Amino acid sequence: MPITIRRATIDDMLCMQNANLHNLPENYLFKYYMYHILSWPEASFVATTTDDVGVDQLEELASGAANASSQCKCDPCYVRPGEKLVGYVLAKMNDDPAAAQSSDALNGHITSLSVMRTYRRMGLAEKLMRQALFALSEVYKANFVSLHVRNSNRAALHLYRDTLEFEVLNVEKSYYLDGEDAYAMKKILDTQQLLPANFQRGSIQDDLESDLLEPNTESSLQEGIQKITV
Ligand SMILES: CC(C)(COP(=O)(O)OP(=O)(O)OC[C@H]1O[C@@H](n2cnc3c(N)ncnc32)[C@H](O)[C@@H]1OP(=O)(O)O)[C@@H](O)C(=O)NCCC(=O)NCCS
């Protein structure tokens, strides 16, 4: 099934919290998700895929079947029937009032990122992060973005430091509740460099010269007519 990366909306919040609870020991109250989406509605992104789970029930509900609502599953992986959340990035701007007057006011922060286990190593985290970095820079004018990562988190460390070229600022001792140290990381943002088009794999290029439609020749017209009449 295809995977879509799109901006997160209020409808995604429960699924994002569910994915966070599945994938990470750092969890947040639901109101913290709401705070992100209401304050910086263009900064967070989700990856979703489609299947037919729940679609039947939706059709039954639409047709007014008597016991359809009792059958409707409330699976927290599903944003809506048929659309399953498989990853998210939750991002924000610096909201520290003490930094409001300094240049640090214009910095973004990655609060949380995770991808469901079955969907890992497919490039989803990289794509989610690139979308969030671009949005923080373009929409919220962030000069840089910061984050913390556990010293033992090899996958995330590789993603941030090697793939996305974050700089390791320092080690924050016992940053996490269980006593583990964190790497504090930072990346300077440049909107032009972050343009999503710069990171599309493959060599498809826009051809703005030729027509998308085939020329309307006599033979293609005849073919079309035959197809319609058959
Ligand atoms: C960290 C995490 C988000 C990565 O998600 P993902 O979708 O698998 O990552 P991607 O497929 O985009 O991979 C990005 C890069 O990281 C590398 N990578 C991914 N998983 C890795 C692993 N387990 N070990 C080493 N490198 C890894 C990929 O090879 C890729 O590198 P490349 O650009 O050199 O090819 C995912 O493992 C996860 O959700 N982990 C649990 C939650 C978590 O740790 N979140 C981060 C908190 S700071």
The ligand as an SDF file (V2000), in Angstrom:
LIG
                    3D

 48 50  0  0  0  0  0  0  0  0999 V2000
   14.7660    6.3140   14.7620 C   0  0  0  0  0  0  0  0  0  0  0  0
   13.6220    6.0000   13.8170 C   0  0  0  0  0  0  0  0  0  0  0  0
   12.6380    7.1690   13.8590 C   0  0  0  0  0  0  0  0  0  0  0  0
   14.1760    5.8530   12.3830 C   0  0  0  0  0  0  0  0  0  0  0  0
   13.0690    5.6610   11.5280 O   0  0  0  0  0  0  0  0  0  0  0  0
   13.2180    5.0130   10.0720 P   0  0  0  0  0  0  0  0  0  0  0  0
   12.0210    5.3830    9.2850 O   0  0  0  0  0  0  0  0  0  0  0  0
   13.5380    3.5770   10.1920 O   0  0  0  0  0  0  0  0  0  0  0  0
   14.5170    5.7820    9.5020 O   0  0  0  0  0  0  0  0  0  0  0  0
   14.8990    5.9490    7.9580 P   0  0  0  0  0  0  0  0  0  0  0  0
   14.4740    4.7360    7.2190 O   0  0  0  0  0  0  0  0  0  0  0  0
   14.4190    7.2720    7.4760 O   0  0  0  0  0  0  0  0  0  0  0  0
   16.4880    5.9390    8.0400 O   0  0  0  0  0  0  0  0  0  0  0  0
   17.2530    7.1140    8.1000 C   0  0  0  0  0  0  0  0  0  0  0  0
   18.7220    6.7360    8.2280 C   0  0  0  0  0  0  0  0  0  0  0  0
   18.9280    6.0790    9.4870 O   0  0  0  0  0  0  0  0  0  0  0  0
   19.4740    4.7910    9.2780 C   0  0  0  0  0  0  0  0  0  0  0  0
   18.9140    3.8580   10.2380 N   0  0  0  0  0  0  0  0  0  0  0  0
   17.6090    3.5930   10.4580 C   0  0  0  0  0  0  0  0  0  0  0  0
   17.4830    2.6600   11.4020 N   0  0  0  0  0  0  0  0  0  0  0  0
   18.7470    2.3210   11.7810 C   0  0  0  0  0  0  0  0  0  0  0  0
   19.2730    1.4010   12.7230 C   0  0  0  0  0  0  0  0  0  0  0  0
   18.4650    0.6210   13.4620 N   0  0  0  0  0  0  0  0  0  0  0  0
   20.6120    1.3500   12.8820 N   0  0  0  0  0  0  0  0  0  0  0  0
   21.4400    2.1230   12.1400 C   0  0  0  0  0  0  0  0  0  0  0  0
   20.9960    3.0280   11.2170 N   0  0  0  0  0  0  0  0  0  0  0  0
   19.6630    3.1150   11.0520 C   0  0  0  0  0  0  0  0  0  0  0  0
   19.0660    4.4050    7.8590 C   0  0  0  0  0  0  0  0  0  0  0  0
   19.9520    3.4450    7.3230 O   0  0  0  0  0  0  0  0  0  0  0  0
   19.1730    5.7320    7.1600 C   0  0  0  0  0  0  0  0  0  0  0  0
   20.5240    6.0090    6.9010 O   0  0  0  0  0  0  0  0  0  0  0  0
   21.0540    6.4760    5.4410 P   0  0  0  0  0  0  0  0  0  0  0  0
   20.4660    7.8610    5.2310 O   0  0  0  0  0  0  0  0  0  0  0  0
   22.5340    6.4590    5.6300 O   0  0  0  0  0  0  0  0  0  0  0  0
   20.5280    5.4710    4.4610 O   0  0  0  0  0  0  0  0  0  0  0  0
   12.9060    4.6620   14.1860 C   0  0  0  0  0  0  0  0  0  0  0  0
   13.8690    3.6610   14.3330 O   0  0  0  0  0  0  0  0  0  0  0  0
   12.0640    4.7360   15.4360 C   0  0  0  0  0  0  0  0  0  0  0  0
   10.8980    5.1010   15.3870 O   0  0  0  0  0  0  0  0  0  0  0  0
   12.6510    4.3760   16.5790 N   0  0  0  0  0  0  0  0  0  0  0  0
   11.9400    4.4160   17.8680 C   0  0  0  0  0  0  0  0  0  0  0  0
   11.6290    5.8300   18.2710 C   0  0  0  0  0  0  0  0  0  0  0  0
   12.8660    6.7040   18.3290 C   0  0  0  0  0  0  0  0  0  0  0  0
   13.9470    6.2720   18.7240 O   0  0  0  0  0  0  0  0  0  0  0  0
   12.6990    7.9780   17.9410 N   0  0  0  0  0  0  0  0  0  0  0  0
   13.7550    8.9630   17.9580 C   0  0  0  0  0  0  0  0  0  0  0  0
   13.7530    9.6240   19.2690 C   0  0  0  0  0  0  0  0  0  0  0  0
   14.9800   10.8920   19.3250 S   0  0  0  0  0  0  0  0  0  0  0  0
  1  2  1  0
  2  3  1  0
  2  4  1  0
  2 36  1  0
  4  5  1  0
  5  6  1  0
  6  7  2  0
  6  8  1  0
  6  9  1  0
  9 10  1  0
 10 11  2  0
 10 12  1  0
 10 13  1  0
 13 14  1  0
 14 15  1  0
 15 16  1  0
 15 30  1  0
 16 17  1  0
 17 18  1  0
 17 28  1  0
 18 19  1  0
 18 27  1  0
 19 20  2  0
 20 21  1  0
 21 22  1  0
 21 27  2  0
 22 23  1  0
 22 24  2  0
 24 25  1  0
 25 26  2  0
 26 27  1  0
 28 29  1  0
 28 30  1  0
 30 31  1  0
 31 32  1  0
 32 33  2  0
 32 34  1  0
 32 35  1  0
 36 37  1  0
 36 38  1  0
 38 39  2  0
 38 40  1  0
 40 41  1  0
 41 42  1  0
 42 43  1  0
 43 44  2  0
 43 45  1  0
 45 46  1  0
 46 47  1  0
 47 48  1  0
M  END
$$$$
